[in-house]
Amino acid sequence: MLDLLGEFGKDMFMLGGTVVGFLAALLSVLEKLLDFRNRMTSKKDRKSSSAPERPVADSSLSIDFFSSKPFRGISYLLLYETSVIIAAGLILNYIGLTLSRHLESILFLDMTGTALVAFLLGPWWGAIAALLSNSVVNWLLYPETGGDVVIFPWSLVSMVGACYWGWMARQTGFQKYLRTGRSSALSHAWFLYIFGVGSALVMSLPGTFVQSALHEQTTFALNPEVAESMSQRVLQWEQAVRLYLESLFGITWGESLSWWIVNWFQNWIRYIPDKTMSAAIALVVLKYGYPLFERELIQGGPEGERPKDERILPLVLGLLYALPFAALLSGEAYGSAAYWPLWALPWLLILGGYVYLRHWGTGEAALQIARLQRAERYARALKQIGREASHEFCKRLTFMTLIVSLLFALCLPILLTDFYRATFKFFCVVYGFLLVVHLVRIAIAQNISIARSDN
């Protein structure tokens, strides 16, 4: 029954995604046409004007723009900061998972993007990106039926990892580590130990509980002979631990604790290479790809103070977690009294975080001022690059690509019976490609801007 509901929900989600794709393409085309009309109108007005006005300095334009219309500053951050980082995180997670599945690697790398988002935006946005990646993207693109049964339980591990990485990235040691241009080998070893081995230790705790709910056994190797040898050794360890714990806690508790301790230790060892490489790759992408985000979001800009969390973020996380939580409780395998406290644990984090931010967090007025100042610095840094001919060339090419893709998508209902699935995947490919190009363009623009400011 749960599989049928899951497939029906996936079909409805794909149908909704198809409609959203059509609307997004139409709105993008209309936006470009309106922008073109406004440019033509402004050129005619300048030509017909007999007494042109004196140009105003760039700095005053920027200040007047953001101070007179504060919402425009917030929307600027949403478009060119938050959405860019979240999109980069989702793409990195999906690329890592795809490579792992096709190469049959012991590394999953499906949390590389989660680490990137947590480093830059903090634990709450990192957990939101983890849920979007695990419970939406992976669920929709899962090739087999029953994806919700397999994927949703691991949302707990993703959220715990995001919170750990985001919290550790807020510490002053991480800022000092990134601020030093030529860090020593000991500093890099410290980063890999704290963000790799430490995160593996933290994430292996909920991972073992999820593994117990899925009735899975930890495996170390892909080679059957090596796996058989390791399983025999693990059984010996588990039996030795069970005998010791039974003498302390009794037969029932001793058997359960021995299984949990042995599997937790195996998970911790198995997670170490995956989480270490995920954190390292995320930091490389951050340093080489988005130095402007590093300067503003990690180093704190000119004031040296990192942006604070908003009180609405725990509510957004709770809204996203409601779907997998309901699916897990309604499942026959996971809805028993033995497992529902495990699925309910994130709600304690969500409610506790909201109460803390509401009573002890930064006020809305201070957050508003910080957002506007940060948006102004972004606009100033990237303004000159936006005027270059290559930027205009890419915008027009993207515009024509959207028009052509929209025409192709309109033909799919005529050619195919199951058109909404094909259209959804078509828009995923087209928008995914354009999104990657957009992220690369922003990364190049940020590197050029930082290089010019340093010179």
ABEGO torsion letter per residue (X at the ends): XAAAAAAAAAAAAAAAAAAAAAAAAAAAAAAAAAAAAAAAAAAAAAAABABBBBBBBAAAAAAAAAAABAAAAAAAAAAAAAAAAAAAAAAAAAAAAAAAAAAGBABAGAAAAAAAAAAAAEAAAAAAAAAAAAAAAAAAABABBGAAAAAAAAAAAAAAAAAAAAAAAABAAAAAAAABABBBAAAAAAAAAAAAAAAAAAAAAAAAAAAAAAGBBBBABABAAAAAAAAAAAAAAAAAAAAAAAAAAEAAAAAAAAAAAAAAAAAAAAAAAAAAAAAAAAAAAAAAABAAAAAAAAAGEAAGBBBBBBAAAAAAAAAAAAAAAAAAAABAAAABAAAAAAAAAAAAAAAAAAAAAAAABBBAAAAAAAAAAAAAAAAAAAAAAAABAAAAAAAAAAAAAAAAAAAAAAAAAAABABAAAAAAAAAAAAAAAAAAAAAAAAAAAAAAAAAAAAX
